[in-house]
Amino acid sequence: MSNLICRSEYEEQITKSRDSRMEWWRDSRFGMFIHLGLYSVYGKHEWAMAMENWPIEEYAKFADGFLPKEGCCREWAKLAKKAGMKYMVLTTRHHEGFSLWDSKVNPFNSVNYGAKRDIVREFVDACHEFDLKVGFYSSMMDWRHPDAGRCAFDQEARIRFTQYIKDLNRELMENYGKIDILWYDIACPMESHEGWDSLGLNQMVRSLQPDIIINNRTHLPEDFQTPEGHTGPAGRDWEACMTFNGISWGYLDSKRVQPYSHTPQQILRMLYEVTKEGGNLLLNIGPRADGSIPDEAILPLELVGKWINEHDGFVYGKKDAKRITYHGTSNVTFEGNKAYVWNFFWPEQDHTIYIAGIQNQLLKASFLKTETAIEFEQDEYRITLKNLPDCEEDQLMGITMICLEFDGEVQYWGSGWNRHATRYPQINNGDIYHK
């Protein structure tokens, strides 16, 4: 793509190569987001510079305290690997305008200030060491740049600022070997891809990194959607990006943020939510200013990784976007002739699980982890898994996986009262709505 082409031609080209470029990503399901910047020194929120209206010169003083220790990137990668994650994405430059690499375009960077080191280089090396795919977060916004605001209405400012953004991304694409993901953020203040010259920007990126995948935050759809703060599907390849505490992407005091932080069970629940809809989970941690991992993130991620490993990497790979809810505590994902029951709350009273809505003949039911057989019955209404153990089969997390094997690719026609006119005739005549 050395010569610029129009949008339709560009999108036709990347569509042709998308399946091959996205294959590893679609199978990965789970990645680590790293938010590290001057906000890590301040310890409040990654948007603090703007939201608290800091003078540029005053906020820049936090650069003196930006001192990630050597080896911190290895610690992140080691934990990501242990958690069962397959890729990492680092904020190479957040909206505050501080670059974490040896940038010739932006002298306000981690080589000239603070740590006096190229953190991006260390990050890339750590990803390679732990066999993780490399992702670069790159903001389209820059609160320090004099043209960042006026570019929306000043043509000359727009030309200067979009060239600045293009030059920054060129450095990232040229100087660190193969990059797997480019994760743009905040295409503001321009309201269209034409304003950003996103076609020119992304064609430049792809000319340097032909296998790269790009998210949708330059006002072009590109390769995948990035819903933020929720795990709802986006209708195409998608990735839910989530904070670890629902408050901040950057570092917050571990002791105070602990009550808000995700438990291992909540993380697995998020993995279920994205897995059932064919999406990915990009879960964030915000390291301290010294690069160390916040205490509240370590054990939950280690336990999640252990669970994934004990269940033979079950979360990886694309699952069909189907869901069954039968008694509010279990759900099912599908893959070929198998259905996988995610049981989040053990049926201690009757030791029975009911599954409605599957037409196929059930051949075998077993615990995924141990392959221990489970007794079952099947009639026209539902499958009954019976005589289950007294306690949760999975003692690590309490989230038990059951594998159901059928006589063919699973045919699911839905469950619930609206599917049972013969069993609940009063529902179909509207009586239920008047009670």
N, C-alpha and C positions, 0 to 999 in steps of 0.2 A: 504494500500500500504506500509506495513512495510518492505517487502522484495522488493528489486529493481528488476524490470522487464525490458524487452527490449522495444524499442520504439513502435513497432507495437502493443504489448499487452497493453502498457500504453495508447496509443491513442485510442485503442478499448474500454478500460475501461472508459476513460473520455468522449468519444463519447456517450456511453450508458446513462450517467448521465447528459449530457450537457443540454438537453431541460428542465429538472426539475431545474437544477442549474441556468439556464439563464432566466427562466420565468419572474422573477421580473425585471431583467435588460432590457429585450426586451420591457416591458411595460413602463419603466420609461422615456426613451427618453432624459432626461435632467439632467445633473449633474454639480457640481461645482468642479473645479480644484483649489487647493491652493498651490502656490509656495511661501514658506517661508524658509529663510536661511540667511547666512551671507551676501549674495548678497543684501538682503533687507536693511541691514545697509549701504552698499556701495551705493546703489541706482542707479546702472548703468545697469547691465545686469547679468543674472544668470550664464553666461559663462565668466564673466570678469576675474576670477582668471586665466583661461587658455589663453583666448584671449589676455590679457594684460601681460601675463607672470609674474604673481606675485610670489615672493619667498614665500614658504609655511609659514615661520615664520612671514612675514609681513602681509600676508592675514589673518592669524590666529588672529591678533589683533582686527579684526572686531567683534570677539566673545564677547568682552567686551561691545559692544553696542547692542548686541542681547538681547533685553529686552521686549519681548511680555508681555503686561499687562494681569493680571488675568482677565478671562472672555472674552478674545478676541475670543476664539474658539466658544463660545456661540454666539457672534456677527456674525461670519461667518455662523454658522448653522441657525441662525434666518433669515438672509438675504437669504440663499439658500432656506429655506422653503417658505419664502415670494415670492421668484422668481418662485416658482413652480418646483424647482429641487427636485429630489428624492434620490440623493446620493452625497457624497463628496469624493474627493481623495486628500490626503495631501502628500507633499514631505517630507517623514520621514527622508530622507538623500539624498541630491542632490550630484552632482559630486564633489563638493568641500569637501565632506567627513565629514560634521558636522551633527551628529545624533541628532534628536529632541526628543530622549527618554533616559531613564536611562540605557544606554548600558554598559554592562560589557565587551563586545568585543571591543568596540570603545570608549575609555575614552574622546575623543574629542566630547563632547555632551552637550546638553542644561541643564543638571543637574550639571555638573562640571563647566560650564562656563555661562556667561551672565545671563539669567533669573534664573538659578539654579532650574528649574522646568522641569517636564516631560510633554512636549507639546503634545506628542502623546496621553498620557493618557487623557489629557483635551479635545483633539479633539474627541476621541472615546466617552467620556462621553457626549459631546455636540451633537454628531450625534444621540446617543440614546435618549437624551432628546427631540430632534426635529423630531424623527422618520425618520431619514435618514440612508441609508445604508452606511457602513464604507469601505473606500478604502484607501489602503496604496501604495503610490509611492515608489519604491525602485530602486535606480540606481545600475547598474552593474559596474559602473565606480567609481573610487575614486582617485582624483588627489593627495591626501596626502600619500597614501599607497606606500611604496617603491617598491612593486611587481607589481603595477598596469600596468606599461608599459612593464616591462621585461617579464611578464607572457606569452606574445605572442611567445617568442622564448626560454625561460628558463623553463624547465620542473619543476624544484623544485619550482621556483617562481609561476608557474601556480598552483601547488598543494596548496601552502600556500594561494594564493590570492583567489582561488575559495572556499577554506574552510572558509576564512574570510567572503566572501559574503554569504555563506551558514549559517554561525553562526549568522550573523546579521539578516538574514531573519527568522531564527529559533526563535530568541528573539521576533521579531514582531509577529510571529504566535503563540507563547506560552503564552505571557504575557498580552494580551488585550482582551480576550474573542473571540467571533465570529467575524471574519473578512470576509467581503463580496467580496472584490476585491483586487487582487495584481497586481499593475500596474508597471511592470518593464520598465526600460529605458536604452538605450545606451549599447548594448552588444558589447563593444569595449574594447580591441583590438582583441579579438578572433573572428574568422570569421565563426564558426560553433558551433552547440549545444554541440558537443563532447568536444570542447575546454573549454567550460564553465561547463561541466558536468551538463547541464540543465536538463537532465532526472533525475539525482539524486537529484538535487536541488528542482525541482518541485514535485517529488514524496514525498520528505520530507515535503514540504509545504502542499500537499494534505493529507498526513497522519495526520497532525495536524488540518487542516481546510478542511474537506471533501466536504463542500458545496461551497468552494471559486471558483471564476472565475478568470482566469489569462489571461493577454494579450499576444501578439505575439512577444515580444521583447527580447526573449532569444534564438532566432534562432529556435524556435519551434512554430508551429501554435497555439497551445493551444485553447482558447475559443473565442477570438475576435481580430479583426484587429484594428489598431490605426492610421489611416491617420492623419497627422499633418499639420495644417495650411491651410487645404482646406476641403470642404464638399463633395468630390467625393466618391461614394460608393466603397466598397472593395470586393464585391462579396460574402461575408458571413456576419455573425454578425460583426458589425463594429461601431466604435465610432470616430467621428471627434473631435480632441482636438485642441482648438483654444485659442489664447491669446485674451486679451480684447482690444489690441491696435495694433497688428501686428508688434510690435517692440521687446517687452521683456515679458518673463513670470514672472520675478521678478518685484519688485516695481520700478517705475519711478515717478519723481515729477508730482503730479496730475495736476497742472496748465499747465505745458508744454506738457503733454501727452494728455490732453483733446481733442485737435483737431483730434487726431488719433484714439480716442476711439469709440467703437461701440455705436450707438444710439439704442433705444428700437426696432425701425423698422428693423435695421440690424440684431439684435439678432433673431427677429421673422422670418426674411428671412432665417437665418441659420437653425432655427428649421424646417421651411418648407423644406429646401433642404435635411435635414437628414430624416425627417418624410416620405417624398415621396419615399425614398429608403430604408426604414426599418432600419435606423441607429440611433445612439444616438449623442447628442452634449454634450461634456465636456468642459465647458467654464471656462477659468481661470481668477482668480484675484490674484494680487500680493500684499499682505498686507505690510504696512510699518513695520519698525523694531520693533515698539511697538505693532504690531499685528492688528492695526486698519485698516479698510477697506478703500481703496482709494476712494476719493470723487466721481470720475467720474464713478464708477461702481454702486453706490447705487441706484440712481433714475432710470436709465435704467432697472436694474434688478427688482426693485419694480413694475415698469409699466408693464414689461413683465409678471410678476406673476399675476398682476391684470387682464391683458388681458386673460391669460390662465384660471383663475378662472371664469371670466365672460363668457367664452366660454365653460364652464363645462368641463375643463380639456381635451379639444379636442386633444392636441398634443400627449397624452399618447396612448400607444398601437401600435401594428405593422400594418403598412399600406402597400398596394401593391406597388411594385416598378414600377409605371407607371406615365407618365407625359403628359399633354397637354399644348401646348403653342398656344394661338389663336390670341391674339392681343398684346402680349408682356408685358402685365401688369397684367395678371392673370394666375394662374396655378391650376391644379386639382390633388387631391389625391383620392384614391379609398379604399373602405372598404365594401365588400359584395355587396349589391344592392344599395349602396349610393356612390355618388361622392361629394367631398367637394371642392368648388371653393375658392381659396385664391386670393382675389382681392387686389392688391397692389397699384392700381392707379384708382381712381374713374372715370367712363366714364361721365364726366359732359356735354359733347357736345350733345350726342344723348341718354343718359340715357339707354344704351343698352349694354348687354354683349352677345357675341356669343361663342358657344362651339361646336367644330366639333369633329367627330371621334367616337361618341358613338352610337352603334347599337340599344340599348334597347329603349323601349318606356318610356318616362319621365312621371311620375305620379304626382309628386309634387316638387315645388321649394320654398324654404323659407330661410330667414336669420337665421343662426345658433343661434345667440345670443338671438333674440327676438321671433323666430318662426313665424315671420310675413310672410304671403304668398307673392310670387312673380309671376306676370303674365309671361306666356311663350308661345312660339310656337315651333313646331318641324317639320322639313321636312327632305328630304333625305340627305341634306347636313349638317345641323347643328341645334342646339338648340338656340333659341333666348330668352334671359331674357330681358323683355321690361318694359317700364314705371317705371323704377327705381327711387328712391327718388332723389331730386335735389342735395343732399349732401351725404357725406359718412355716411353709416349706423352706422359704428363704430366711435364714436367721440373720443375715448381714444387714438387709435393708427393709425387710418386711414387704417387699414388692415381689410377688411370686409370678413367674412366667409359666404358662401352660401351653403346650403345643397340641393342636388338633389337626389330624391328617384325614383328608376326605377322598372320595372316589374320583375326584376330578377338580378342575379349577373352581374355586369357591363361587357359588352363586348366592348373593345376598339380596333379599327383597325387603329388608327393613324389619324393625321390631317395634313393639309398643302397641297401645290400644287401637290406633288407627288401622292396624293390619289384622285385627281380629274381629270382624263383623259377626261371625258366628258365636264367638265367645262373649263379646260385649255388644249385643245388638242395641242397647239403649244409647250407646255413643253415636251411632249412625243416624238416629232420628233427632239428634240435637238436644236430648234431655240433659246431657251432662253440662251444658252451658247455662242451664237454668237452676242449678242446684247450689 
